[in-house]
Amino acid sequence: MTTRATKRGADRTPLSGDWDVLICGASFAGLSVARELHGSGARVLLVDRYEIGERQTSACAIPTQWLEHLGLASTIRQTFGDLHIHTADRHFVWTLPWTFSTFDYRPLCEALYAQTDAEFETATVKGRTEGPDGLITVHTDRGDLRAPLVVDALGWRRLLGTGRLAGVKPTELPMSRGLEIHPPGTGEDLELWLDPKYLRKGYGWSFPAGDEVRVGMGSYDPRHHVRKPTVRIADDLGRAVDDSPGAYQGNFIPHKMRDAVDGHVFMAGDSAGHCYPTTAEGIRPAIYYALALGRELRRVIEGDQVRDQALERYAAFCEEDRWAFRWLLRVQRAAGMMIPHPAITTAFESLSHPRTVAWMWNKYLALAPPAYALDSPAYPGGLASERGEDVRPREVVATE
């Protein structure tokens, strides 16, 4: 079960102040925005209700080149060059033109935070108001914080948006849902299941990561519960299941891109719907668009543009890719209809020629290319780990 390592009692002091940039949410997107402001001279504050790296909700896998180019290769647990796909009656092995790697959530978040010079505080964000002076006030359970540049990277509820989703049931939104357990053990294969005996609209996975295997189910329909299918697929794989509530991790996942700005607030990660439909891959697009946002904010800090220009440019950057999210959503809907029928096997047969596999996956990788990480103004010379050297994150202390 997730243990809150946040400040309590006398240590939970009031929090207030003015900042150049306020980033609400300290997971992949929020940390990546802060990374791009390193060395800019901006006073940056990250706030999150959890400590950095405390609450994992993802299977934690990403194209290996992204970890290498971000200087995070030391967090890799296991790397895969093949993808094994199971339908109800067939097993396909696709050799990918590049590799995926699993990693550990906390070490990666800590290493990414080490690449920032931001401050961090635990606080629960409640909402925002905007003043005539151009400053945005973010209300938290510890007090009010103000900044002219504010980022919402808090997740699908989009807490700083004007059309708040805090009181809306996720089953009423265009969402997918996923659940995962981490039984001990080892494995060699990155595997997916599109088999109606588990889910009629969704897929299962098994992602080995060193001494554990991340097994889960994702439903394209948020109304469909996924706990029983998750236990079933783990049992079928011979993985011991800890059935206590704390053994599970999961979340709802937007499967539509949302507006990247809301008034004068920038949205990143799940707040902006930066998660690919069909695959439900959210880490890579969250980092990719967050890096773009961080670079726009850096230009404001350095006096090369004003906030309104940054809002316009970041929104346009995201909007250019909306077609890809729409196309992948169409693929998701088609897959959801085919999974219960033999048509799903026929579809994979038609796609399994090595040249077709290479073409598809290279196109998919190009939606958020790893080379984009190398263009960082914060690290123009690259990072030591790209040269095979050890990069140790600065110490990140969780308050008791």
Secondary structure, 3 states (H helix, E strand, C coil): CCCCCCCCHHHCCCCCEECCEEEECCCHHHHHHHHCCCCCCCCEEEEECCCCCCCCCCCCEEEHHHHHHCCCHHHEEEEEEEEEEECCCCEEEEEEEEEEEEECHHHHHHHHHHCCCCEEEECCEEEEEECCCCCEEEEECCEEEEECEEEECCCCCCCCCCCCCCCCCHHHCCEEEEEEECCECCCCCEEEECCCCCCCCEEEEEEEECCEEEEEEEECCCCCCCHHHHHHHHHHCCCCCCCCHHHEEEEEEECCCCCCEECCEEECHHHHCCCCCCCCCCHHHHHHHHHHHHHHHHHHHCCCCCHHHHHHHHHHHHHCCHHHHHHHHHHHHHHHHHCCCCHHHHHHHHHCCHHHHHHHHHHHHHCCCHHHHHHCCCCCCCCHHHHCCCCCCCCCCCCC
